[in-house]
Amino acid sequence: MMTTLKTLISATVISMVAITSMSAQCASHDCNPALNGMEFTSACIETNSTATTEITWTMGGGDATCLAPAGSWNIQISLPVTGQYGVENALTVDGPEFDWTYDADNFSLNGTSNVDMNWLQSGMITVTVTGYFDTGCVLTASNANIFITPNVLGGCTQAFNNQTSDDNATASLGIEILDAGLPVDLVGFTAKRQDENALLEWTTRAEVNNKGFDIQRSEDGARYETIGFVEAQGSTAFENHYSFVDESPARGINYYRLKQIDNNGDFTHSPVRQLSFDSPQGGKIRFSPNPVIDEIEVQNLTANKIETIYITDDANKLIRTIQVDATQDRHKYDLSELNSGVYYVRFVGGTNVITEKLIKLSF
């Protein structure tokens, strides 16, 4: 057995009562959401390969009168912040009894129950993770836990009891290097401004079966799009220099990375570089509070010629479109109807596209 732990993935199941009163739906007998198992389909995977985490759950305790209404408990699966392996977005998790979002800042998948949970109901949650870099295949412990948080408004507290003994599970995963040597030895990657353009430059010391590089850009540091491709030298033992010019960076912070692709389709990501392109007029767009509960105030919209505001959820689904009143530079918007979670606010006007992350809280 390997003895050194390098990464930690934790899945935390949080059961809590919904805000709205559910007294009429709640059984008076105990319902205990429990984790009955957690494991990876592979104990050790290669870099850039995937493994599936399987977590089984059961609504136990009590008797047939047990009922936990939809929305009354959540599941949180936390991934390693050190980056040895992780996920891209909420689409990597499958658990149909829950609505899922991905919190990129905290490397966690969050699910809220979307159906009533009855006594002895059970299910399985699967998460596809990708191994990003070598850990020497040291097996790393993973765990899942349940915590109960009762609602101060009452409603469903009688349906839960946190004195459970079956609320945790463990699993282990390790990552190993794909080949005896790295296919591409990247020794430098820089990003710098050239007027209103972004100049990316990188150097390799050696290459083996290297097809080329996708140039990827993100406006929020979480979701990347490919904006270009640079063909590689193939296989060479010499130092090679590459460059790419992004002629249309977004206003605000731009995050850049390289996706190096082998001839067989395998790939690796470079470290991330960032550049800031300030708004051309009148100062940066500002909005507060963030996190927001009900109403948000946005400043400098007119100064930046913003015409439309788009709000998307963490899965990039459009939630709301707002047309900006061009006669006022400061606006207030009611967001009270949005559910709790992570959203992205995109300010668009002419060639300006500015994206900001927004945290919405509901009580």
C-alpha positions as a Markdown table, in Angstrom:
| # | Residue | x | y | z |
|---|---|---|---|---|
| 1 | Met | 0.0 | 0.0 | 0.0 |
| 2 | Met | 1.2 | 3.5 | -0.8 |
| 3 | Thr | 1.6 | 5.6 | 2.4 |
| 4 | Thr | 1.8 | 9.1 | 1.2 |
| 5 | Leu | -1.4 | 11.1 | 0.5 |
| 6 | Lys | -1.0 | 13.9 | -2.0 |
| 7 | Thr | -4.5 | 14.8 | -2.9 |
| 8 | Leu | -7.9 | 14.8 | -1.2 |
| 9 | Ile | -11.3 | 14.6 | -2.6 |
| 10 | Ser | -14.2 | 14.8 | -0.3 |
| 11 | Ala | -17.9 | 14.4 | -1.0 |
| 12 | Thr | -20.0 | 16.0 | 1.6 |
| 13 | Val | -23.7 | 15.4 | 1.8 |
| 14 | Ile | -25.6 | 18.2 | 3.5 |
| 15 | Ser | -29.2 | 17.5 | 4.3 |
| 16 | Met | -31.3 | 20.6 | 5.1 |
| 17 | Val | -34.8 | 21.7 | 5.3 |
| 18 | Ala | -36.2 | 23.8 | 2.5 |
| 19 | Ile | -37.1 | 27.4 | 3.2 |
| 20 | Thr | -40.7 | 27.2 | 2.2 |
| 21 | Ser | -43.0 | 25.5 | 4.7 |
| 22 | Met | -43.4 | 21.8 | 4.0 |
| 23 | Ser | -45.2 | 20.8 | 7.2 |
| 24 | Ala | -48.0 | 19.1 | 5.4 |
| 25 | Gln | -45.6 | 16.9 | 3.4 |
| 26 | Cys | -43.2 | 15.8 | 6.2 |
| 27 | Ala | -43.6 | 12.6 | 8.0 |
| 28 | Ser | -43.1 | 12.6 | 11.8 |
| 29 | His | -40.8 | 9.6 | 11.7 |
| 30 | Asp | -37.1 | 9.8 | 11.2 |
| 31 | Cys | -35.5 | 9.9 | 7.7 |
| 32 | Asn | -31.8 | 9.5 | 7.5 |
| 33 | Pro | -30.1 | 10.0 | 4.1 |
| 34 | Ala | -27.1 | 7.7 | 4.3 |
| 35 | Leu | -24.1 | 6.9 | 2.1 |
| 36 | Asn | -23.7 | 3.2 | 1.6 |
| 37 | Gly | -20.6 | 3.2 | -0.5 |
| 38 | Met | -18.1 | 5.2 | -2.5 |
| 39 | Glu | -15.5 | 3.8 | -4.9 |
| 40 | Phe | -13.5 | 4.5 | -8.1 |
| 41 | Thr | -13.9 | 2.3 | -11.1 |
| 42 | Ser | -10.1 | 2.3 | -11.4 |
| 43 | Ala | -7.6 | 2.3 | -8.5 |
| 44 | Cys | -5.0 | 4.0 | -10.6 |
| 45 | Ile | -5.4 | 5.9 | -14.0 |
| 46 | Glu | -2.9 | 7.4 | -16.4 |
| 47 | Thr | -2.6 | 11.2 | -16.9 |
| 48 | Asn | -5.3 | 12.6 | -19.2 |
| 49 | Ser | -7.4 | 9.4 | -18.7 |
| 50 | Thr | -10.7 | 9.3 | -16.7 |
| 51 | Ala | -12.1 | 7.3 | -13.8 |
| 52 | Thr | -15.6 | 7.2 | -12.4 |
| 53 | Thr | -16.5 | 7.9 | -8.8 |
| 54 | Glu | -19.6 | 6.0 | -7.8 |
| 55 | Ile | -21.4 | 7.0 | -4.6 |
| 56 | Thr | -24.5 | 5.1 | -3.5 |
| 57 | Trp | -27.1 | 6.5 | -1.1 |
| 58 | Thr | -30.2 | 5.3 | 0.7 |
| 59 | Met | -33.0 | 7.1 | 2.5 |
| 60 | Gly | -32.9 | 5.0 | 5.7 |
| 61 | Gly | -34.2 | 5.1 | 9.2 |
| 62 | Gly | -37.8 | 5.4 | 10.4 |
| 63 | Asp | -40.5 | 3.4 | 8.7 |
| 64 | Ala | -42.7 | 3.6 | 5.6 |
| 65 | Thr | -44.1 | 7.0 | 6.8 |
| 66 | Cys | -40.6 | 8.6 | 6.2 |
| 67 | Leu | -40.6 | 11.4 | 3.6 |
| 68 | Ala | -38.0 | 14.0 | 2.7 |
| 69 | Pro | -39.6 | 16.5 | 0.3 |
| 70 | Ala | -37.9 | 17.7 | -2.9 |
| 71 | Gly | -35.4 | 20.5 | -2.2 |
| 72 | Ser | -35.0 | 19.5 | 1.5 |
| 73 | Trp | -31.4 | 18.2 | 1.3 |
| 74 | Asn | -28.3 | 18.8 | -0.8 |
| 75 | Ile | -25.2 | 16.8 | -1.8 |
| 76 | Gln | -21.8 | 18.4 | -2.1 |
| 77 | Ile | -18.9 | 16.6 | -3.7 |
| 78 | Ser | -15.6 | 18.4 | -3.2 |
| 79 | Leu | -12.7 | 17.7 | -5.6 |
| 80 | Pro | -9.0 | 18.3 | -4.9 |
| 81 | Val | -7.9 | 21.9 | -5.1 |
| 82 | Thr | -4.4 | 20.8 | -5.8 |
| 83 | Gly | -5.4 | 19.9 | -9.4 |
| 84 | Gln | -4.1 | 16.3 | -9.8 |
| 85 | Tyr | -7.5 | 15.4 | -11.0 |
| 86 | Gly | -10.9 | 17.1 | -11.3 |
| 87 | Val | -13.9 | 17.9 | -13.5 |
| 88 | Glu | -14.7 | 20.6 | -16.1 |
| 89 | Asn | -18.3 | 21.3 | -15.2 |
| 90 | Ala | -21.6 | 19.9 | -13.8 |
| 91 | Leu | -22.1 | 17.7 | -16.9 |
| 92 | Thr | -19.6 | 15.3 | -15.5 |
| 93 | Val | -21.9 | 14.2 | -12.7 |
| 94 | Asp | -24.9 | 11.9 | -13.1 |
| 95 | Gly | -27.4 | 11.7 | -10.3 |
| 96 | Pro | -31.0 | 12.2 | -11.7 |
| 97 | Glu | -32.6 | 12.7 | -8.3 |
| 98 | Phe | -30.6 | 15.9 | -7.9 |
| 99 | Asp | -30.1 | 19.2 | -9.8 |
| 100 | Trp | -26.4 | 19.8 | -10.2 |
| 101 | Thr | -24.1 | 22.9 | -10.4 |
| 102 | Tyr | -20.4 | 23.2 | -10.3 |
| 103 | Asp | -18.6 | 25.8 | -8.1 |
| 104 | Ala | -15.3 | 26.3 | -9.9 |
| 105 | Asp | -13.8 | 28.5 | -7.1 |
| 106 | Asn | -14.3 | 25.8 | -4.5 |
| 107 | Phe | -13.9 | 22.7 | -6.8 |
| 108 | Ser | -17.2 | 21.3 | -5.7 |
| 109 | Leu | -20.3 | 19.8 | -7.3 |
| 110 | Asn | -23.5 | 20.7 | -5.6 |
| 111 | Gly | -26.8 | 18.8 | -6.0 |
| 112 | Thr | -30.3 | 19.7 | -4.6 |
| 113 | Ser | -32.9 | 16.9 | -4.4 |
| 114 | Asn | -35.6 | 17.4 | -7.1 |
| 115 | Val | -37.9 | 14.5 | -6.0 |
| 116 | Asp | -39.5 | 13.5 | -2.8 |
| 117 | Met | -37.3 | 10.9 | -1.0 |
| 118 | Asn | -39.2 | 8.0 | 0.6 |
| 119 | Trp | -38.3 | 5.4 | 3.1 |
| 120 | Leu | -35.7 | 3.0 | 1.7 |
| 121 | Gln | -35.4 | 4.9 | -1.6 |
| 122 | Ser | -31.9 | 4.6 | -3.0 |
| 123 | Gly | -29.8 | 5.7 | -5.9 |
| 124 | Met | -26.3 | 6.1 | -7.3 |
| 125 | Ile | -24.3 | 9.2 | -8.2 |
| 126 | Thr | -21.4 | 8.9 | -10.7 |
| 127 | Val | -18.8 | 11.6 | -11.3 |
| 128 | Thr | -16.3 | 11.3 | -14.2 |
| 129 | Val | -12.9 | 12.8 | -13.1 |
| 130 | Thr | -9.8 | 13.3 | -15.3 |
| 131 | Gly | -6.2 | 12.7 | -14.1 |
| 132 | Tyr | -4.3 | 15.9 | -14.9 |
| 133 | Phe | -0.7 | 15.1 | -13.7 |
| 134 | Asp | 1.3 | 12.4 | -12.1 |
| 135 | Thr | 1.2 | 11.5 | -8.4 |
| 136 | Gly | 3.3 | 8.4 | -8.8 |
| 137 | Cys | 0.1 | 6.4 | -8.5 |
| 138 | Val | 0.1 | 6.9 | -4.7 |
| 139 | Leu | -3.4 | 5.9 | -3.6 |
| 140 | Thr | -5.3 | 8.9 | -2.1 |
| 141 | Ala | -8.1 | 8.6 | 0.3 |
| 142 | Ser | -11.5 | 10.0 | -0.7 |
| 143 | Asn | -14.4 | 10.4 | 1.6 |
| 144 | Ala | -18.1 | 11.4 | 1.8 |
| 145 | Asn | -20.0 | 12.6 | 4.8 |
| 146 | Ile | -23.5 | 13.7 | 5.8 |
| 147 | Phe | -24.4 | 16.7 | 7.9 |
| 148 | Ile | -27.9 | 17.8 | 8.9 |
| 149 | Thr | -28.8 | 21.5 | 9.1 |
| 150 | Pro | -32.4 | 22.1 | 10.3 |
| 151 | Asn | -34.4 | 25.0 | 9.0 |
| 152 | Val | -35.2 | 27.7 | 11.6 |
| 153 | Leu | -38.7 | 28.1 | 10.1 |
| 154 | Gly | -39.6 | 24.5 | 10.9 |
| 155 | Gly | -41.4 | 22.5 | 8.3 |
| 156 | Cys | -39.3 | 19.4 | 7.9 |
| 157 | Thr | -37.0 | 19.1 | 10.9 |
| 158 | Gln | -38.9 | 16.1 | 12.3 |
| 159 | Ala | -38.0 | 14.2 | 9.1 |
| 160 | Phe | -34.3 | 14.2 | 9.9 |
| 161 | Asn | -32.1 | 13.0 | 12.7 |
| 162 | Asn | -28.3 | 13.6 | 12.4 |
| 163 | Gln | -27.5 | 10.8 | 14.9 |
| 164 | Thr | -26.5 | 8.5 | 12.0 |
| 165 | Ser | -23.8 | 5.9 | 12.0 |
| 166 | Asp | -23.8 | 5.2 | 8.2 |
| 167 | Asp | -23.1 | 8.7 | 6.9 |
| 168 | Asn | -19.5 | 8.3 | 5.6 |
| 169 | Ala | -17.7 | 6.3 | 2.9 |
| 170 | Thr | -14.1 | 6.2 | 1.6 |
| 171 | Ala | -12.3 | 5.5 | -1.7 |
| 172 | Ser | -8.8 | 5.9 | -3.1 |
| 173 | Leu | -7.4 | 7.0 | -6.5 |
| 174 | Gly | -3.9 | 7.5 | -7.9 |
| 175 | Ile | -2.5 | 9.1 | -11.1 |
| 176 | Glu | 0.5 | 7.7 | -13.0 |
| 177 | Ile | 2.5 | 9.2 | -15.9 |
| 178 | Leu | 1.3 | 8.3 | -19.4 |
| 179 | Asp | 4.7 | 7.5 | -20.8 |
| 180 | Ala | 8.2 | 7.0 | -19.6 |
| 181 | Gly | 8.9 | 10.6 | -20.7 |
| 182 | Leu | 6.8 | 13.6 | -21.3 |
| 183 | Pro | 5.7 | 13.9 | -25.0 |
| 184 | Val | 6.4 | 17.7 | -24.9 |
| 185 | Asp | 8.9 | 19.5 | -22.6 |
| 186 | Leu | 7.3 | 23.0 | -22.2 |
| 187 | Val | 10.0 | 25.2 | -20.7 |
| 188 | Gly | 8.3 | 28.6 | -21.0 |
| 189 | Phe | 4.8 | 30.2 | -21.6 |
| 190 | Thr | 4.2 | 33.9 | -21.4 |
| 191 | Ala | 1.3 | 36.3 | -22.2 |
| 192 | Lys | 1.7 | 40.1 | -22.6 |
| 193 | Arg | -0.2 | 43.0 | -24.1 |
| 194 | Gln | 0.6 | 44.6 | -27.4 |
| 195 | Asp | -1.7 | 47.6 | -27.6 |
| 196 | Glu | -5.1 | 46.0 | -27.7 |
| 197 | Asn | -3.8 | 42.5 | -28.6 |
| 198 | Ala | -2.6 | 39.6 | -26.5 |
| 199 | Leu | 0.7 | 38.1 | -27.5 |
| 200 | Leu | 1.3 | 34.5 | -26.3 |
| 201 | Glu | 4.8 | 33.0 | -26.6 |
| 202 | Trp | 6.0 | 29.6 | -25.5 |
| 203 | Thr | 9.1 | 27.3 | -25.9 |
| 204 | Thr | 9.6 | 23.6 | -26.0 |
| 205 | Arg | 12.8 | 21.8 | -25.4 |
| 206 | Ala | 11.9 | 18.5 | -26.9 |
| 207 | Glu | 8.8 | 17.0 | -28.6 |
| 208 | Val | 7.6 | 13.5 | -29.3 |
| 209 | Asn | 4.6 | 12.9 | -31.7 |
| 210 | Asn | 3.3 | 16.4 | -31.0 |
| 211 | Lys | 0.4 | 17.4 | -33.3 |
| 212 | Gly | 0.1 | 21.0 | -32.1 |
| 213 | Phe | -1.4 | 23.4 | -29.6 |
| 214 | Asp | -5.0 | 24.6 | -29.2 |
| 215 | Ile | -5.0 | 28.2 | -27.9 |
| 216 | Gln | -7.7 | 28.5 | -25.2 |
| 217 | Arg | -9.1 | 31.6 | -23.6 |
| 218 | Ser | -11.5 | 32.1 | -20.6 |
| 219 | Glu | -13.2 | 35.2 | -19.3 |
| 220 | Asp | -13.9 | 33.7 | -15.8 |
| 221 | Gly | -11.0 | 31.3 | -15.3 |
| 222 | Ala | -13.4 | 28.2 | -15.3 |
| 223 | Arg | -14.9 | 27.8 | -18.8 |
| 224 | Tyr | -12.4 | 27.9 | -21.8 |
| 225 | Glu | -13.0 | 28.1 | -25.5 |
| 226 | Thr | -10.5 | 27.4 | -28.3 |
| 227 | Ile | -9.6 | 30.5 | -30.2 |
| 228 | Gly | -6.8 | 29.1 | -32.5 |
| 229 | Phe | -4.4 | 26.3 | -33.3 |
| 230 | Val | -0.7 | 26.3 | -33.8 |
| 231 | Glu | 0.9 | 23.3 | -35.6 |
| 232 | Ala | 3.8 | 21.7 | -34.0 |
| 233 | Gln | 7.2 | 20.5 | -35.3 |
| 234 | Gly | 6.2 | 16.8 | -34.7 |
| 235 | Ser | 9.1 | 15.0 | -33.1 |
| 236 | Thr | 12.3 | 16.9 | -32.4 |
| 237 | Ala | 15.1 | 17.1 | -29.8 |
| 238 | Phe | 15.7 | 20.8 | -30.4 |
| 239 | Glu | 14.4 | 23.9 | -28.8 |
| 240 | Asn | 11.3 | 25.3 | -30.6 |
| 241 | His | 9.6 | 28.7 | -30.3 |
| 242 | Tyr | 6.0 | 29.4 | -30.9 |
| 243 | Ser | 3.7 | 32.4 | -30.8 |
| 244 | Phe | 0.0 | 33.4 | -31.2 |
| 245 | Val | -1.7 | 36.8 | -31.3 |
| 246 | Asp | -5.2 | 37.1 | -29.9 |
| 247 | Glu | -6.6 | 40.2 | -31.8 |
| 248 | Ser | -9.9 | 40.3 | -29.9 |
| 249 | Pro | -9.4 | 39.8 | -26.2 |
| 250 | Ala | -12.4 | 40.5 | -24.0 |
| 251 | Arg | -12.6 | 43.5 | -21.7 |
| 252 | Gly | -11.5 | 42.7 | -18.2 |
| 253 | Ile | -9.3 | 39.8 | -17.3 |
| 254 | Asn | -8.5 | 37.2 | -20.0 |
| 255 | Tyr | -7.2 | 33.7 | -18.9 |
| 256 | Tyr | -5.0 | 31.8 | -21.4 |
| 257 | Arg | -3.8 | 28.3 | -21.5 |
| 258 | Leu | -2.3 | 25.9 | -24.1 |
| 259 | Lys | -3.8 | 22.5 | -24.9 |
| 260 | Gln | -1.0 | 20.4 | -26.2 |
| 261 | Ile | -2.3 | 17.6 | -28.4 |
| 262 | Asp | -0.4 | 14.4 | -29.3 |
| 263 | Asn | -0.9 | 12.6 | -32.7 |
| 264 | Asn | -2.9 | 9.9 | -30.9 |
| 265 | Gly | -5.3 | 12.4 | -29.4 |
| 266 | Asp | -3.9 | 12.6 | -25.9 |
| 267 | Phe | -3.5 | 16.0 | -24.5 |
| 268 | Thr | -2.2 | 18.1 | -21.6 |
| 269 | His | -2.9 | 21.6 | -20.4 |
| 270 | Ser | -0.2 | 24.2 | -19.7 |
| 271 | Pro | -0.2 | 26.5 | -16.7 |
| 272 | Val | -2.7 | 29.4 | -17.0 |
| 273 | Arg | -1.6 | 33.0 | -17.8 |
| 274 | Gln | -3.8 | 36.1 | -17.5 |
| 275 | Leu | -3.9 | 39.5 | -19.0 |
| 276 | Ser | -6.2 | 42.5 | -18.1 |
| 277 | Phe | -7.7 | 44.7 | -20.7 |
| 278 | Asp | -9.4 | 47.6 | -18.9 |
| 279 | Ser | -12.6 | 49.1 | -20.2 |
| 280 | Pro | -11.9 | 51.7 | -22.8 |
| 281 | Gln | -13.9 | 54.5 | -21.1 |
| 282 | Gly | -15.1 | 55.8 | -17.8 |
| 283 | Gly | -13.7 | 53.1 | -15.5 |
| 284 | Lys | -14.4 | 49.4 | -14.9 |
| 285 | Ile | -17.9 | 48.1 | -14.5 |
| 286 | Arg | -18.7 | 47.6 | -10.9 |
| 287 | Phe | -21.6 | 45.7 | -9.2 |
| 288 | Ser | -22.5 | 45.1 | -5.6 |
| 289 | Pro | -23.2 | 43.3 | -3.4 |
| 290 | Asn | -21.6 | 40.1 | -4.3 |
| 291 | Pro | -22.9 | 37.6 | -3.0 |
| 292 | Val | -26.3 | 39.1 | -3.6 |
| 293 | Ile | -29.6 | 38.2 | -1.9 |
| 294 | Asp | -32.2 | 40.4 | -3.5 |
| 295 | Glu | -31.1 | 43.5 | -5.4 |
| 296 | Ile | -27.8 | 44.3 | -7.2 |
| 297 | Glu | -26.5 | 47.7 | -8.3 |
| 298 | Val | -24.3 | 48.1 | -11.4 |
| 299 | Gln | -22.2 | 51.1 | -12.2 |
| 300 | Asn | -20.4 | 52.4 | -15.3 |
| 301 | Leu | -22.7 | 50.8 | -17.9 |
| 302 | Thr | -23.1 | 53.8 | -20.1 |
| 303 | Ala | -19.4 | 54.7 | -19.9 |
| 304 | Asn | -18.6 | 51.3 | -21.3 |
| 305 | Lys | -21.4 | 51.4 | -23.9 |
| 306 | Ile | -23.1 | 48.4 | -22.5 |
| 307 | Glu | -26.4 | 47.6 | -24.2 |
| 308 | Thr | -27.4 | 44.1 | -23.0 |
| 309 | Ile | -26.8 | 42.0 | -19.8 |
| 310 | Tyr | -26.9 | 38.3 | -20.0 |
| 311 | Ile | -27.1 | 36.1 | -16.9 |
| 312 | Thr | -26.2 | 32.4 | -17.3 |
| 313 | Asp | -26.0 | 29.6 | -14.8 |
| 314 | Asp | -22.9 | 27.4 | -14.1 |
| 315 | Ala | -23.9 | 25.1 | -17.0 |
| 316 | Asn | -23.9 | 28.1 | -19.4 |
| 317 | Lys | -27.7 | 28.1 | -19.6 |
| 318 | Leu | -29.2 | 31.5 | -20.3 |
| 319 | Ile | -31.3 | 32.5 | -17.3 |
| 320 | Arg | -32.1 | 36.2 | -18.0 |
| 321 | Thr | -31.6 | 38.9 | -20.6 |
| 322 | Ile | -31.7 | 42.6 | -19.5 |
| 323 | Gln | -31.8 | 45.5 | -21.9 |
| 324 | Val | -29.8 | 48.5 | -20.5 |
| 325 | Asp | -31.3 | 51.9 | -20.3 |
| 326 | Ala | -28.7 | 54.0 | -22.1 |
| 327 | Thr | -29.7 | 57.2 | -20.3 |
| 328 | Gln | -28.5 | 56.1 | -16.9 |
| 329 | Asp | -25.0 | 55.0 | -15.9 |
| 330 | Arg | -26.1 | 53.3 | -12.7 |
| 331 | His | -28.8 | 50.7 | -12.5 |
| 332 | Lys | -30.5 | 48.4 | -9.9 |
| 333 | Tyr | -31.8 | 45.0 | -10.8 |
| 334 | Asp | -34.0 | 42.7 | -8.8 |
| 335 | Leu | -32.5 | 39.2 | -8.7 |
| 336 | Ser | -34.6 | 37.8 | -5.8 |
| 337 | Glu | -36.2 | 35.2 | -8.0 |
| 338 | Leu | -32.9 | 33.5 | -8.8 |
| 339 | Asn | -32.1 | 30.3 | -6.9 |
| 340 | Ser | -29.0 | 30.0 | -4.8 |
| 341 | Gly | -25.9 | 29.2 | -6.8 |
| 342 | Val | -23.1 | 30.5 | -9.1 |
| 343 | Tyr | -24.0 | 32.6 | -12.1 |
| 344 | Tyr | -22.1 | 34.5 | -14.8 |
| 345 | Val | -23.1 | 38.0 | -15.8 |
| 346 | Arg | -22.0 | 39.0 | -19.3 |
| 347 | Phe | -22.1 | 42.7 | -20.2 |
| 348 | Val | -22.2 | 43.3 | -24.0 |
| 349 | Gly | -22.1 | 46.4 | -26.0 |
| 350 | Gly | -20.4 | 46.8 | -29.4 |
| 351 | Thr | -17.0 | 45.1 | -29.2 |
| 352 | Asn | -17.1 | 45.1 | -25.4 |
| 353 | Val | -17.8 | 41.8 | -23.7 |
| 354 | Ile | -17.1 | 41.7 | -20.0 |
| 355 | Thr | -17.9 | 38.7 | -17.8 |
| 356 | Glu | -18.1 | 38.6 | -14.1 |
| 357 | Lys | -19.0 | 35.8 | -11.6 |
| 358 | Leu | -22.0 | 36.4 | -9.3 |
| 359 | Ile | -22.9 | 34.4 | -6.2 |
| 360 | Lys | -26.6 | 34.3 | -5.4 |
| 361 | Leu | -27.9 | 33.5 | -1.9 |
| 362 | Ser | -31.4 | 32.7 | -0.9 |
| 363 | Phe | -32.8 | 32.5 | 2.7 |
